[in-house]
Amino acid sequence: MVMVTVNPDEPLEKAIKRFKKKFEKAGILKDIKRTSFYLKPSEEKRMRRAKAMKRLRKALANQQKKKIY
C-alpha cells in the first residue's frame, strides 16, 4: 500500500504528484491491469512475443535514424 504524508504547509498538488510517483514505482496499476482478466498461457506468450518484436523494431528504427545523421 502506498502512503504519502502531507505536511501542513505543503500544497495538495505536490502531495498528489508524490503519490502518483510512488504509485507508478510500486507497479500497482500494472499489476491490476495484468490480473483483471485471465489470459491463456499461449495468448500470454503471443503477447510477449509481439511486445518484444515491437521493441526490436523500435530499436532498429532508432539505430537507423542515428546512422543517417
mmCIF file as Biopython writes it, N, C-alpha, C and O atoms, coordinates in Angstrom:
data_model
#
loop_
_atom_site.group_PDB
_atom_site.id
_atom_site.type_symbol
_atom_site.label_atom_id
_atom_site.label_alt_id
_atom_site.label_comp_id
_atom_site.label_asym_id
_atom_site.label_entity_id
_atom_site.label_seq_id
_atom_site.pdbx_PDB_ins_code
_atom_site.Cartn_x
_atom_site.Cartn_y
_atom_site.Cartn_z
_atom_site.occupancy
_atom_site.B_iso_or_equiv
_atom_site.auth_seq_id
_atom_site.auth_asym_id
_atom_site.pdbx_PDB_model_num
ATOM 1   N N  . MET A ? 1  ? 0.839  -1.176  0.000   1.0 0.0 1  A 1 
ATOM 2   C CA . MET A ? 1  ? 0.000  0.000   0.000   1.0 0.0 1  A 1 
ATOM 3   C C  . MET A ? 1  ? 0.884  1.239   0.000   1.0 0.0 1  A 1 
ATOM 4   O O  . MET A ? 1  ? 1.865  1.319   0.739   1.0 0.0 1  A 1 
ATOM 5   N N  . VAL A ? 2  ? 0.527  2.184   -0.826  1.0 0.0 2  A 1 
ATOM 6   C CA . VAL A ? 2  ? 1.305  3.411   -0.968  1.0 0.0 2  A 1 
ATOM 7   C C  . VAL A ? 2  ? 0.735  4.466   -0.034  1.0 0.0 2  A 1 
ATOM 8   O O  . VAL A ? 2  ? -0.464 4.745   -0.046  1.0 0.0 2  A 1 
ATOM 9   N N  . MET A ? 3  ? 1.613  5.045   0.774   1.0 0.0 3  A 1 
ATOM 10  C CA . MET A ? 3  ? 1.182  6.096   1.700   1.0 0.0 3  A 1 
ATOM 11  C C  . MET A ? 3  ? 2.050  7.325   1.520   1.0 0.0 3  A 1 
ATOM 12  O O  . MET A ? 3  ? 3.262  7.234   1.328   1.0 0.0 3  A 1 
ATOM 13  N N  . VAL A ? 4  ? 1.396  8.481   1.588   1.0 0.0 4  A 1 
ATOM 14  C CA . VAL A ? 4  ? 2.102  9.753   1.497   1.0 0.0 4  A 1 
ATOM 15  C C  . VAL A ? 4  ? 1.608  10.634  2.630   1.0 0.0 4  A 1 
ATOM 16  O O  . VAL A ? 4  ? 0.405  10.846  2.782   1.0 0.0 4  A 1 
ATOM 17  N N  . THR A ? 5  ? 2.537  11.147  3.423   1.0 0.0 5  A 1 
ATOM 18  C CA . THR A ? 5  ? 2.143  12.066  4.491   1.0 0.0 5  A 1 
ATOM 19  C C  . THR A ? 5  ? 2.197  13.486  3.947   1.0 0.0 5  A 1 
ATOM 20  O O  . THR A ? 5  ? 3.183  13.902  3.338   1.0 0.0 5  A 1 
ATOM 21  N N  . VAL A ? 6  ? 1.129  14.206  4.179   1.0 0.0 6  A 1 
ATOM 22  C CA . VAL A ? 6  ? 1.032  15.583  3.688   1.0 0.0 6  A 1 
ATOM 23  C C  . VAL A ? 6  ? 1.376  16.524  4.827   1.0 0.0 6  A 1 
ATOM 24  O O  . VAL A ? 6  ? 0.744  16.505  5.883   1.0 0.0 6  A 1 
ATOM 25  N N  . ASN A ? 7  ? 2.378  17.340  4.598   1.0 0.0 7  A 1 
ATOM 26  C CA . ASN A ? 7  ? 2.763  18.340  5.590   1.0 0.0 7  A 1 
ATOM 27  C C  . ASN A ? 7  ? 1.755  19.483  5.580   1.0 0.0 7  A 1 
ATOM 28  O O  . ASN A ? 7  ? 1.163  19.769  4.539   1.0 0.0 7  A 1 
ATOM 29  N N  . PRO A ? 8  ? 1.550  20.142  6.720   1.0 0.0 8  A 1 
ATOM 30  C CA . PRO A ? 8  ? 0.553  21.219  6.784   1.0 0.0 8  A 1 
ATOM 31  C C  . PRO A ? 8  ? 0.847  22.382  5.833   1.0 0.0 8  A 1 
ATOM 32  O O  . PRO A ? 8  ? -0.079 23.004  5.311   1.0 0.0 8  A 1 
ATOM 33  N N  . ASP A ? 9  ? 2.119  22.676  5.609   1.0 0.0 9  A 1 
ATOM 34  C CA . ASP A ? 9  ? 2.445  23.815  4.750   1.0 0.0 9  A 1 
ATOM 35  C C  . ASP A ? 9  ? 2.678  23.409  3.290   1.0 0.0 9  A 1 
ATOM 36  O O  . ASP A ? 9  ? 3.065  24.240  2.469   1.0 0.0 9  A 1 
ATOM 37  N N  . GLU A ? 10 ? 2.444  22.141  2.971   1.0 0.0 10 A 1 
ATOM 38  C CA . GLU A ? 10 ? 2.682  21.638  1.614   1.0 0.0 10 A 1 
ATOM 39  C C  . GLU A ? 10 ? 1.407  21.731  0.777   1.0 0.0 10 A 1 
ATOM 40  O O  . GLU A ? 10 ? 0.328  21.382  1.254   1.0 0.0 10 A 1 
ATOM 41  N N  . PRO A ? 11 ? 1.523  22.199  -0.464  1.0 0.0 11 A 1 
ATOM 42  C CA . PRO A ? 11 ? 0.341  22.244  -1.336  1.0 0.0 11 A 1 
ATOM 43  C C  . PRO A ? 11 ? -0.150 20.829  -1.672  1.0 0.0 11 A 1 
ATOM 44  O O  . PRO A ? 11 ? 0.642  19.892  -1.774  1.0 0.0 11 A 1 
ATOM 45  N N  . LEU A ? 12 ? -1.432 20.701  -1.836  1.0 0.0 12 A 1 
ATOM 46  C CA . LEU A ? 12 ? -2.048 19.403  -2.108  1.0 0.0 12 A 1 
ATOM 47  C C  . LEU A ? 12 ? -1.585 18.828  -3.451  1.0 0.0 12 A 1 
ATOM 48  O O  . LEU A ? 12 ? -1.409 17.616  -3.580  1.0 0.0 12 A 1 
ATOM 49  N N  . GLU A ? 13 ? -1.390 19.690  -4.442  1.0 0.0 13 A 1 
ATOM 50  C CA . GLU A ? 13 ? -0.958 19.233  -5.763  1.0 0.0 13 A 1 
ATOM 51  C C  . GLU A ? 13 ? 0.391  18.514  -5.687  1.0 0.0 13 A 1 
ATOM 52  O O  . GLU A ? 13 ? 0.618  17.513  -6.366  1.0 0.0 13 A 1 
ATOM 53  N N  . LYS A ? 14 ? 1.273  19.045  -4.853  1.0 0.0 14 A 1 
ATOM 54  C CA . LYS A ? 14 ? 2.599  18.445  -4.701  1.0 0.0 14 A 1 
ATOM 55  C C  . LYS A ? 14 ? 2.492  17.054  -4.056  1.0 0.0 14 A 1 
ATOM 56  O O  . LYS A ? 14 ? 3.200  16.124  -4.440  1.0 0.0 14 A 1 
ATOM 57  N N  . ALA A ? 15 ? 1.602  16.932  -3.079  1.0 0.0 15 A 1 
ATOM 58  C CA . ALA A ? 15 ? 1.397  15.645  -2.411  1.0 0.0 15 A 1 
ATOM 59  C C  . ALA A ? 15 ? 0.803  14.624  -3.384  1.0 0.0 15 A 1 
ATOM 60  O O  . ALA A ? 15 ? 1.181  13.452  -3.376  1.0 0.0 15 A 1 
ATOM 61  N N  . ILE A ? 16 ? -0.118 15.077  -4.210  1.0 0.0 16 A 1 
ATOM 62  C CA . ILE A ? 16 ? -0.728 14.187  -5.204  1.0 0.0 16 A 1 
ATOM 63  C C  . ILE A ? 16 ? 0.327  13.717  -6.199  1.0 0.0 16 A 1 
ATOM 64  O O  . ILE A ? 16 ? 0.341  12.553  -6.599  1.0 0.0 16 A 1 
ATOM 65  N N  . LYS A ? 17 ? 1.204  14.627  -6.593  1.0 0.0 17 A 1 
ATOM 66  C CA . LYS A ? 17 ? 2.279  14.289  -7.519  1.0 0.0 17 A 1 
ATOM 67  C C  . LYS A ? 17 ? 3.201  13.225  -6.922  1.0 0.0 17 A 1 
ATOM 68  O O  . LYS A ? 17 ? 3.601  12.284  -7.608  1.0 0.0 17 A 1 
ATOM 69  N N  . ARG A ? 18 ? 3.537  13.382  -5.629  1.0 0.0 18 A 1 
ATOM 70  C CA . ARG A ? 18 ? 4.375  12.394  -4.947  1.0 0.0 18 A 1 
ATOM 71  C C  . ARG A ? 18 ? 3.680  11.046  -4.871  1.0 0.0 18 A 1 
ATOM 72  O O  . ARG A ? 18 ? 4.301  9.999   -5.057  1.0 0.0 18 A 1 
ATOM 73  N N  . PHE A ? 19 ? 2.367  11.088  -4.591  1.0 0.0 19 A 1 
ATOM 74  C CA . PHE A ? 19 ? 1.586  9.851   -4.518  1.0 0.0 19 A 1 
ATOM 75  C C  . PHE A ? 19 ? 1.598  9.122   -5.861  1.0 0.0 19 A 1 
ATOM 76  O O  . PHE A ? 19 ? 1.811  7.911   -5.917  1.0 0.0 19 A 1 
ATOM 77  N N  . LYS A ? 20 ? 1.367  9.867   -6.933  1.0 0.0 20 A 1 
ATOM 78  C CA . LYS A ? 20 ? 1.360  9.265   -8.266  1.0 0.0 20 A 1 
ATOM 79  C C  . LYS A ? 20 ? 2.696  8.616   -8.583  1.0 0.0 20 A 1 
ATOM 80  O O  . LYS A ? 20 ? 2.748  7.520   -9.143  1.0 0.0 20 A 1 
ATOM 81  N N  . LYS A ? 21 ? 3.785  9.304   -8.220  1.0 0.0 21 A 1 
ATOM 82  C CA . LYS A ? 21 ? 5.122  8.791   -8.487  1.0 0.0 21 A 1 
ATOM 83  C C  . LYS A ? 21 ? 5.367  7.483   -7.727  1.0 0.0 21 A 1 
ATOM 84  O O  . LYS A ? 21 ? 5.902  6.526   -8.285  1.0 0.0 21 A 1 
ATOM 85  N N  . LYS A ? 22 ? 4.970  7.451   -6.451  1.0 0.0 22 A 1 
ATOM 86  C CA . LYS A ? 22 ? 5.143  6.239   -5.644  1.0 0.0 22 A 1 
ATOM 87  C C  . LYS A ? 22 ? 4.261  5.109   -6.169  1.0 0.0 22 A 1 
ATOM 88  O O  . LYS A ? 22 ? 4.671  3.949   -6.199  1.0 0.0 22 A 1 
ATOM 89  N N  . PHE A ? 23 ? 3.048  5.463   -6.581  1.0 0.0 23 A 1 
ATOM 90  C CA . PHE A ? 23 ? 2.088  4.503   -7.115  1.0 0.0 23 A 1 
ATOM 91  C C  . PHE A ? 23 ? 2.649  3.844   -8.370  1.0 0.0 23 A 1 
ATOM 92  O O  . PHE A ? 23 ? 2.578  2.624   -8.524  1.0 0.0 23 A 1 
ATOM 93  N N  . GLU A ? 24 ? 3.204  4.654   -9.264  1.0 0.0 24 A 1 
ATOM 94  C CA . GLU A ? 24 ? 3.802  4.132   -10.502 1.0 0.0 24 A 1 
ATOM 95  C C  . GLU A ? 24 ? 4.994  3.238   -10.190 1.0 0.0 24 A 1 
ATOM 96  O O  . GLU A ? 24 ? 5.139  2.158   -10.763 1.0 0.0 24 A 1 
ATOM 97  N N  . LYS A ? 25 ? 5.845  3.697   -9.279  1.0 0.0 25 A 1 
ATOM 98  C CA . LYS A ? 25 ? 7.061  2.959   -8.942  1.0 0.0 25 A 1 
ATOM 99  C C  . LYS A ? 25 ? 6.724  1.606   -8.309  1.0 0.0 25 A 1 
ATOM 100 O O  . LYS A ? 25 ? 7.438  0.626   -8.522  1.0 0.0 25 A 1 
ATOM 101 N N  . ALA A ? 26 ? 5.644  1.553   -7.536  1.0 0.0 26 A 1 
ATOM 102 C CA . ALA A ? 26 ? 5.238  0.305   -6.893  1.0 0.0 26 A 1 
ATOM 103 C C  . ALA A ? 26 ? 4.669  -0.688  -7.907  1.0 0.0 26 A 1 
ATOM 104 O O  . ALA A ? 26 ? 4.639  -1.890  -7.642  1.0 0.0 26 A 1 
ATOM 105 N N  . GLY A ? 27 ? 4.217  -0.200  -9.064  1.0 0.0 27 A 1 
ATOM 106 C CA . GLY A ? 27 ? 3.703  -1.073  -10.113 1.0 0.0 27 A 1 
ATOM 107 C C  . GLY A ? 27 ? 2.322  -1.617  -9.824  1.0 0.0 27 A 1 
ATOM 108 O O  . GLY A ? 27 ? 1.961  -2.685  -10.319 1.0 0.0 27 A 1 
ATOM 109 N N  . ILE A ? 28 ? 1.550  -0.908  -9.041  1.0 0.0 28 A 1 
ATOM 110 C CA . ILE A ? 28 ? 0.221  -1.377  -8.651  1.0 0.0 28 A 1 
ATOM 111 C C  . ILE A ? 28 ? -0.729 -1.389  -9.844  1.0 0.0 28 A 1 
ATOM 112 O O  . ILE A ? 28 ? -1.434 -2.374  -10.066 1.0 0.0 28 A 1 
ATOM 113 N N  . LEU A ? 29 ? -0.753 -0.308  -10.608 1.0 0.0 29 A 1 
ATOM 114 C CA . LEU A ? 29 ? -1.667 -0.215  -11.741 1.0 0.0 29 A 1 
ATOM 115 C C  . LEU A ? 29 ? -1.351 -1.284  -12.787 1.0 0.0 29 A 1 
ATOM 116 O O  . LEU A ? 29 ? -2.256 -1.892  -13.358 1.0 0.0 29 A 1 
ATOM 117 N N  . LYS A ? 30 ? -0.075 -1.502  -13.026 1.0 0.0 30 A 1 
ATOM 118 C CA . LYS A ? 30 ? 0.357  -2.519  -13.979 1.0 0.0 30 A 1 
ATOM 119 C C  . LYS A ? 30 ? -0.126 -3.897  -13.533 1.0 0.0 30 A 1 
ATOM 120 O O  . LYS A ? 30 ? -0.584 -4.698  -14.348 1.0 0.0 30 A 1 
ATOM 121 N N  . ASP A ? 31 ? -0.021 -4.164  -12.239 1.0 0.0 31 A 1 
ATOM 122 C CA . ASP A ? 31 ? -0.447 -5.446  -11.688 1.0 0.0 31 A 1 
ATOM 123 C C  . ASP A ? 31 ? -1.961 -5.613  -11.799 1.0 0.0 31 A 1 
ATOM 124 O O  . ASP A ? 31 ? -2.446 -6.699  -12.116 1.0 0.0 31 A 1 
ATOM 125 N N  . ILE A ? 32 ? -2.697 -4.551  -11.541 1.0 0.0 32 A 1 
ATOM 126 C CA . ILE A ? 32 ? -4.161 -4.600  -11.633 1.0 0.0 32 A 1 
ATOM 127 C C  . ILE A ? 32 ? -4.585 -4.899  -13.063 1.0 0.0 32 A 1 
ATOM 128 O O  . ILE A ? 32 ? -5.458 -5.735  -13.294 1.0 0.0 32 A 1 
ATOM 129 N N  . LYS A ? 33 ? -3.969 -4.217  -14.022 1.0 0.0 33 A 1 
ATOM 130 C CA . LYS A ? 33 ? -4.307 -4.442  -15.427 1.0 0.0 33 A 1 
ATOM 131 C C  . LYS A ? 33 ? -3.976 -5.867  -15.846 1.0 0.0 33 A 1 
ATOM 132 O O  . LYS A ? 33 ? -4.721 -6.489  -16.603 1.0 0.0 33 A 1 
ATOM 133 N N  . ARG A ? 34 ? -2.852 -6.382  -15.348 1.0 0.0 34 A 1 
ATOM 134 C CA . ARG A ? 34 ? -2.411 -7.729  -15.724 1.0 0.0 34 A 1 
ATOM 135 C C  . ARG A ? 34 ? -3.347 -8.797  -15.168 1.0 0.0 34 A 1 
ATOM 136 O O  . ARG A ? 34 ? -3.604 -9.801  -15.832 1.0 0.0 34 A 1 
ATOM 137 N N  . THR A ? 35 ? -3.855 -8.590  -13.965 1.0 0.0 35 A 1 
ATOM 138 C CA . THR A ? 35 ? -4.682 -9.615  -13.329 1.0 0.0 35 A 1 
ATOM 139 C C  . THR A ? 35 ? -6.182 -9.356  -13.455 1.0 0.0 35 A 1 
ATOM 140 O O  . THR A ? 35 ? -6.979 -10.089 -12.870 1.0 0.0 35 A 1 
ATOM 141 N N  . SER A ? 36 ? -6.581 -8.330  -14.205 1.0 0.0 36 A 1 
ATOM 142 C CA . SER A ? 36 ? -8.004 -8.006  -14.297 1.0 0.0 36 A 1 
ATOM 143 C C  . SER A ? 36 ? -8.783 -9.029  -15.126 1.0 0.0 36 A 1 
ATOM 144 O O  . SER A ? 36 ? -9.995 -9.162  -14.959 1.0 0.0 36 A 1 
ATOM 145 N N  . PHE A ? 37 ? -8.103 -9.746  -16.011 1.0 0.0 37 A 1 
ATOM 146 C CA . PHE A ? 37 ? -8.766 -10.788 -16.779 1.0 0.0 37 A 1 
ATOM 147 C C  . PHE A ? 37 ? -7.790 -11.929 -17.022 1.0 0.0 37 A 1 
ATOM 148 O O  . PHE A ? 37 ? -6.574 -11.743 -16.967 1.0 0.0 37 A 1 
ATOM 149 N N  . TYR A ? 38 ? -8.327 -13.100 -17.289 1.0 0.0 38 A 1 
ATOM 150 C CA . TYR A ? 38 ? -7.485 -14.285 -17.466 1.0 0.0 38 A 1 
ATOM 151 C C  . TYR A ? 38 ? -6.976 -14.371 -18.898 1.0 0.0 38 A 1 
ATOM 152 O O  . TYR A ? 38 ? -7.732 -14.194 -19.853 1.0 0.0 38 A 1 
ATOM 153 N N  . LEU A ? 39 ? -5.701 -14.642 -19.027 1.0 0.0 39 A 1 
ATOM 154 C CA . LEU A ? 39 ? -5.093 -14.890 -20.332 1.0 0.0 39 A 1 
ATOM 155 C C  . LEU A ? 39 ? -4.562 -16.314 -20.350 1.0 0.0 39 A 1 
ATOM 156 O O  . LEU A ? 39 ? -3.862 -16.745 -19.435 1.0 0.0 39 A 1 
ATOM 157 N N  . LYS A ? 40 ? -4.908 -17.033 -21.408 1.0 0.0 40 A 1 
ATOM 158 C CA . LYS A ? 40 ? -4.358 -18.374 -21.544 1.0 0.0 40 A 1 
ATOM 159 C C  . LYS A ? 40 ? -2.849 -18.252 -21.709 1.0 0.0 40 A 1 
ATOM 160 O O  . LYS A ? 40 ? -2.362 -17.261 -22.253 1.0 0.0 40 A 1 
ATOM 161 N N  . PRO A ? 41 ? -2.112 -19.244 -21.246 1.0 0.0 41 A 1 
ATOM 162 C CA . PRO A ? 41 ? -0.651 -19.187 -21.377 1.0 0.0 41 A 1 
ATOM 163 C C  . PRO A ? 41 ? -0.177 -18.961 -22.813 1.0 0.0 41 A 1 
ATOM 164 O O  . PRO A ? 41 ? 0.806  -18.257 -23.043 1.0 0.0 41 A 1 
ATOM 165 N N  . SER A ? 42 ? -0.879 -19.559 -23.774 1.0 0.0 42 A 1 
ATOM 166 C CA . SER A ? 42 ? -0.478 -19.379 -25.176 1.0 0.0 42 A 1 
ATOM 167 C C  . SER A ? 42 ? -0.696 -17.931 -25.623 1.0 0.0 42 A 1 
ATOM 168 O O  . SER A ? 42 ? 0.121  -17.376 -26.358 1.0 0.0 42 A 1 
ATOM 169 N N  . GLU A ? 43 ? -1.796 -17.323 -25.180 1.0 0.0 43 A 1 
ATOM 170 C CA . GLU A ? 43 ? -2.072 -15.925 -25.525 1.0 0.0 43 A 1 
ATOM 171 C C  . GLU A ? 43 ? -1.055 -14.997 -24.870 1.0 0.0 43 A 1 
ATOM 172 O O  . GLU A ? 43 ? -0.607 -14.017 -25.466 1.0 0.0 43 A 1 
ATOM 173 N N  . GLU A ? 44 ? -0.703 -15.325 -23.638 1.0 0.0 44 A 1 
ATOM 174 C CA . GLU A ? 44 ? 0.282  -14.523 -22.917 1.0 0.0 44 A 1 
ATOM 175 C C  . GLU A ? 44 ? 1.634  -14.572 -23.635 1.0 0.0 44 A 1 
ATOM 176 O O  . GLU A ? 44 ? 2.321  -13.560 -23.771 1.0 0.0 44 A 1 
ATOM 177 N N  . LYS A ? 45 ? 1.990  -15.766 -24.086 1.0 0.0 45 A 1 
ATOM 178 C CA . LYS A ? 45 ? 3.247  -15.955 -24.814 1.0 0.0 45 A 1 
ATOM 179 C C  . LYS A ? 45 ? 3.228  -15.148 -26.116 1.0 0.0 45 A 1 
ATOM 180 O O  . LYS A ? 45 ? 4.214  -14.502 -26.469 1.0 0.0 45 A 1 
ATOM 181 N N  . ARG A ? 46 ? 2.103  -15.192 -26.820 1.0 0.0 46 A 1 
ATOM 182 C CA . ARG A ? 46 ? 1.958  -14.466 -28.077 1.0 0.0 46 A 1 
ATOM 183 C C  . ARG A ? 46 ? 2.083  -12.957 -27.849 1.0 0.0 46 A 1 
ATOM 184 O O  . ARG A ? 46 ? 2.718  -12.249 -28.631 1.0 0.0 46 A 1 
ATOM 185 N N  . MET A ? 47 ? 1.471  -12.486 -26.775 1.0 0.0 47 A 1 
ATOM 186 C CA . MET A ? 47 ? 1.541  -11.055 -26.461 1.0 0.0 47 A 1 
ATOM 187 C C  . MET A ? 47 ? 2.976  -10.646 -26.127 1.0 0.0 47 A 1 
ATOM 188 O O  . MET A ? 47 ? 3.436  -9.583  -26.545 1.0 0.0 47 A 1 
ATOM 189 N N  . ARG A ? 48 ? 3.685  -11.497 -25.369 1.0 0.0 48 A 1 
ATOM 190 C CA . ARG A ? 48 ? 5.080  -11.194 -25.030 1.0 0.0 48 A 1 
ATOM 191 C C  . ARG A ? 48 ? 5.948  -11.135 -26.279 1.0 0.0 48 A 1 
ATOM 192 O O  . ARG A ? 48 ? 6.804  -10.261 -26.413 1.0 0.0 48 A 1 
ATOM 193 N N  . ARG A ? 49 ? 5.713  -12.085 -27.202 1.0 0.0 49 A 1 
ATOM 194 C CA . ARG A ? 49 ? 6.476  -12.088 -28.456 1.0 0.0 49 A 1 
ATOM 195 C C  . ARG A ? 49 ? 6.198  -10.826 -29.268 1.0 0.0 49 A 1 
ATOM 196 O O  . ARG A ? 49 ? 7.119  -10.205 -29.799 1.0 0.0 49 A 1 
ATOM 197 N N  . ALA A ? 50 ? 4.917  -10.450 -29.360 1.0 0.0 50 A 1 
ATOM 198 C CA . ALA A ? 50 ? 4.545  -9.259  -30.125 1.0 0.0 50 A 1 
ATOM 199 C C  . ALA A ? 50 ? 5.180  -8.011  -29.510 1.0 0.0 50 A 1 
ATOM 200 O O  . ALA A ? 50 ? 5.663  -7.132  -30.224 1.0 0.0 50 A 1 
ATOM 201 N N  . LYS A ? 51 ? 5.172  -7.946  -28.187 1.0 0.0 51 A 1 
ATOM 202 C CA . LYS A ? 51 ? 5.774  -6.813  -27.489 1.0 0.0 51 A 1 
ATOM 203 C C  . LYS A ? 51 ? 7.274  -6.743  -27.760 1.0 0.0 51 A 1 
ATOM 204 O O  . LYS A ? 51 ? 7.827  -5.665  -27.978 1.0 0.0 51 A 1 
ATOM 205 N N  . ALA A ? 52 ? 7.921  -7.902  -27.743 1.0 0.0 52 A 1 
ATOM 206 C CA . ALA A ? 52 ? 9.363  -7.963  -27.993 1.0 0.0 52 A 1 
ATOM 207 C C  . ALA A ? 52 ? 9.681  -7.533  -29.425 1.0 0.0 52 A 1 
ATOM 208 O O  . ALA A ? 52 ? 10.649 -6.808  -29.655 1.0 0.0 52 A 1 
ATOM 209 N N  . MET A ? 53 ? 8.873  -7.976  -30.381 1.0 0.0 53 A 1 
ATOM 210 C CA . MET A ? 53 ? 9.085  -7.589  -31.775 1.0 0.0 53 A 1 
ATOM 211 C C  . MET A ? 53 ? 8.920  -6.083  -31.954 1.0 0.0 53 A 1 
ATOM 212 O O  . MET A ? 53 ? 9.700  -5.444  -32.659 1.0 0.0 53 A 1 
ATOM 213 N N  . LYS A ? 54 ? 7.908  -5.531  -31.314 1.0 0.0 54 A 1 
ATOM 214 C CA . LYS A ? 54 ? 7.667  -4.086  -31.405 1.0 0.0 54 A 1 
ATOM 215 C C  . LYS A ? 54 ? 8.857  -3.320  -30.828 1.0 0.0 54 A 1 
ATOM 216 O O  . LYS A ? 54 ? 9.304  -2.324  -31.396 1.0 0.0 54 A 1 
ATOM 217 N N  . ARG A ? 55 ? 9.360  -3.799  -29.693 1.0 0.0 55 A 1 
ATOM 218 C CA . ARG A ? 55 ? 10.510 -3.176  -29.051 1.0 0.0 55 A 1 
ATOM 219 C C  . ARG A ? 55 ? 11.733 -3.244  -29.966 1.0 0.0 55 A 1 
ATOM 220 O O  . ARG A ? 55 ? 12.482 -2.274  -30.090 1.0 0.0 55 A 1 
ATOM 221 N N  . LEU A ? 56 ? 11.928 -4.410  -30.609 1.0 0.0 56 A 1 
ATOM 222 C CA . LEU A ? 56 ? 13.055 -4.614  -31.511 1.0 0.0 56 A 1 
ATOM 223 C C  . LEU A ? 56 ? 12.967 -3.689  -32.721 1.0 0.0 56 A 1 
ATOM 224 O O  . LEU A ? 56 ? 13.954 -3.061  -33.106 1.0 0.0 56 A 1 
ATOM 225 N N  . ARG A ? 57 ? 11.774 -3.609  -33.318 1.0 0.0 57 A 1 
ATOM 226 C CA . ARG A ? 57 ? 11.580 -2.727  -34.479 1.0 0.0 57 A 1 
ATOM 227 C C  . ARG A ? 57 ? 11.863 -1.277  -34.120 1.0 0.0 57 A 1 
ATOM 228 O O  . ARG A ? 57 ? 12.487 -0.542  -34.885 1.0 0.0 57 A 1 
ATOM 229 N N  . LYS A ? 58 ? 11.396 -0.880  -32.952 1.0 0.0 58 A 1 
ATOM 230 C CA . LYS A ? 58 ? 11.601 0.493   -32.499 1.0 0.0 58 A 1 
ATOM 231 C C  . LYS A ? 58 ? 13.093 0.773   -32.304 1.0 0.0 58 A 1 
ATOM 232 O O  . LYS A ? 58 ? 13.581 1.841   -32.673 1.0 0.0 58 A 1 
ATOM 233 N N  . ALA A ? 59 ? 13.811 -0.188  -31.723 1.0 0.0 59 A 1 
ATOM 234 C CA . ALA A ? 59 ? 15.251 -0.028  -31.508 1.0 0.0 59 A 1 
ATOM 235 C C  . ALA A ? 59 ? 15.988 0.058   -32.840 1.0 0.0 59 A 1 
ATOM 236 O O  . ALA A ? 59 ? 16.899 0.872   -32.993 1.0 0.0 59 A 1 
ATOM 237 N N  . LEU A ? 60 ? 15.599 -0.776  -33.805 1.0 0.0 60 A 1 
ATOM 238 C CA . LEU A ? 60 ? 16.223 -0.738  -35.124 1.0 0.0 60 A 1 
ATOM 239 C C  . LEU A ? 60 ? 15.952 0.587   -35.829 1.0 0.0 60 A 1 
ATOM 240 O O  . LEU A ? 60 ? 16.841 1.150   -36.466 1.0 0.0 60 A 1 
ATOM 241 N N  . ALA A ? 61 ? 14.729 1.077   -35.713 1.0 0.0 61 A 1 
ATOM 242 C CA . ALA A ? 61 ? 14.381 2.354   -36.335 1.0 0.0 61 A 1 
ATOM 243 C C  . ALA A ? 61 ? 15.213 3.481   -35.729 1.0 0.0 61 A 1 
ATOM 244 O O  . ALA A ? 61 ? 15.706 4.348   -36.450 1.0 0.0 61 A 1 
ATOM 245 N N  . ASN A ? 62 ? 15.368 3.469   -34.419 1.0 0.0 62 A 1 
ATOM 246 C CA . ASN A ? 62 ? 16.180 4.492   -33.758 1.0 0.0 62 A 1 
ATOM 247 C C  . ASN A ? 62 ? 17.632 4.388   -34.189 1.0 0.0 62 A 1 
ATOM 248 O O  . ASN A ? 62 ? 18.300 5.403   -34.389 1.0 0.0 62 A 1 
ATOM 249 N N  . GLN A ? 63 ? 18.115 3.177   -34.330 1.0 0.0 63 A 1 
ATOM 250 C CA . GLN A ? 63 ? 19.501 2.953   -34.727 1.0 0.0 63 A 1 
ATOM 251 C C  . GLN A ? 63 ? 19.739 3.462   -36.147 1.0 0.0 63 A 1 
ATOM 252 O O  . GLN A ? 63 ? 20.771 4.073   -36.423 1.0 0.0 63 A 1 
ATOM 253 N N  . GLN A ? 64 ? 18.794 3.213   -37.041 1.0 0.0 64 A 1 
ATOM 254 C CA . GLN A ? 64 ? 18.930 3.668   -38.422 1.0 0.0 64 A 1 
ATOM 255 C C  . GLN A ? 64 ? 18.848 5.185   -38.509 1.0 0.0 64 A 1 
ATOM 256 O O  . GLN A ? 64 ? 19.533 5.797   -39.329 1.0 0.0 64 A 1 
ATOM 257 N N  . LYS A ? 65 ? 18.024 5.792   -37.678 1.0 0.0 65 A 1 
ATOM 258 C CA . LYS A ? 65 ? 17.924 7.255   -37.639 1.0 0.0 65 A 1 
ATOM 259 C C  . LYS A ? 65 ? 19.266 7.859   -37.270 1.0 0.0 65 A 1 
ATOM 260 O O  . LYS A ? 65 ? 19.699 8.846   -37.864 1.0 0.0 65 A 1 
ATOM 261 N N  . LYS A ? 66 ? 19.915 7.265   -36.294 1.0 0.0 66 A 1 
ATOM 262 C CA . LYS A ? 66 ? 21.192 7.781   -35.818 1.0 0.0 66 A 1 
ATOM 263 C C  . LYS A ? 66 ? 22.277 7.641   -36.880 1.0 0.0 66 A 1 
ATOM 264 O O  . LYS A ? 66 ? 23.175 8.479   -36.951 1.0 0.0 66 A 1 
ATOM 265 N N  . LYS A ? 67 ? 22.212 6.598   -37.708 1.0 0.0 67 A 1 
ATOM 266 C CA . LYS A ? 67 ? 23.219 6.383   -38.745 1.0 0.0 67 A 1 
ATOM 267 C C  . LYS A ? 67 ? 23.118 7.429   -39.852 1.0 0.0 67 A 1 
ATOM 268 O O  . LYS A ? 67 ? 24.133 7.815   -40.432 1.0 0.0 67 A 1 
ATOM 269 N N  . ILE A ? 68 ? 21.915 7.884   -40.146 1.0 0.0 68 A 1 
ATOM 270 C CA . ILE A ? 68 ? 21.695 8.854   -41.217 1.0 0.0 68 A 1 
ATOM 271 C C  . ILE A ? 68 ? 22.381 10.178  -40.896 1.0 0.0 68 A 1 
ATOM 272 O O  . ILE A ? 68 ? 23.000 10.779  -41.774 1.0 0.0 68 A 1 
ATOM 273 N N  . TYR A ? 69 ? 22.282 10.627  -39.684 1.0 0.0 69 A 1 
ATOM 274 C CA . TYR A ? 69 ? 22.833 11.942  -39.325 1.0 0.0 69 A 1 
ATOM 275 C C  . TYR A ? 69 ? 24.245 11.870  -38.890 1.0 0.0 69 A 1 
ATOM 276 O O  . TYR A ? 69 ? 24.842 12.894  -38.558 1.0 0.0 69 A 1 
#
